[in-house]
Amino acid sequence: MFTLEQIESAHQQVKSGADFPNYIQELKKLGVLAFETWVYDSHTKYFGKDGFQVKSSPKYESLTIPVTSDQEQFAEYLKIHQKGKTDYPTFCKHCAETGIEKWNVNLEVMTCTYYDKAGNQILVEIVPGV
């Protein structure tokens, strides 16, 4: 199975959203089936076969996430990030600002789903392949 160190090594290659597809391919090679990232501190749980999972440590001080989400503004921030115009910490701040509590990436069906604090799906996107 994969280790947190292997995942973090792959993540160090990500400088912006434009690098995300390569990162996803590296995770798949390691055996990651899905992962869930919590915006308030960017800790992530990675899931593998047979219930295997590892959890990362928080990456920054806790962000406040409002109860009300702004789907339209979030979609704009996401487009900017995917074009490589913002770094990961900025993207996380934008997620928090627009009410995104977490995202879940399913590497089996190649989707990334963003959720608000009530657990509502705010946006589902297809993860681009490489």
TAVEN-V117250 format. One record per residue. N is the residue number from 1. PHI is phi in whole degrees, 0 to 359 (* if undefined). Layout:
N | PHI
N | PHI
This chain:
1 | *
2 | 277
3 | 241
4 | 297
5 | 296
6 | 296
7 | 295
8 | 295
9 | 297
10 | 295
11 | 292
12 | 296
13 | 278
14 | 271
15 | 256
16 | 203
17 | 299
18 | 294
19 | 272
20 | 301
21 | 302
22 | 295
23 | 300
24 | 299
25 | 297
26 | 296
27 | 297
28 | 299
29 | 298
30 | 285
31 | 104
32 | 287
33 | 262
34 | 196
35 | 209
36 | 231
37 | 247
38 | 263
39 | 295
40 | 303
41 | 218
42 | 66
43 | 286
44 | 226
45 | 255
46 | 248
47 | 244
48 | 235
49 | 294
50 | 57
51 | 79
52 | 295
53 | 206
54 | 227
55 | 232
56 | 275
57 | 279
58 | 302
59 | 259
60 | 198
61 | 300
62 | 299
63 | 262
64 | 270
65 | 242
66 | 292
67 | 288
68 | 270
69 | 258
70 | 237
71 | 300
72 | 295
73 | 293
74 | 300
75 | 301
76 | 294
77 | 300
78 | 297
79 | 300
80 | 299
81 | 295
82 | 293
83 | 277
84 | 86
85 | 267
86 | 226
87 | 271
88 | 299
89 | 300
90 | 294
91 | 301
92 | 298
93 | 297
94 | 295
95 | 300
96 | 300
97 | 302
98 | 261
99 | 84
100 | 272
101 | 272
102 | 200
103 | 225
104 | 234
105 | 251
106 | 255
107 | 279
108 | 280
109 | 253
110 | 58
111 | 236
112 | 233
113 | 244
114 | 256
115 | 236
116 | 268
117 | 293
118 | 275
119 | 86
120 | 283
121 | 287
122 | 266
123 | 201
124 | 237
125 | 231
126 | 278
127 | 283
128 | 292
129 | 276
130 | 253
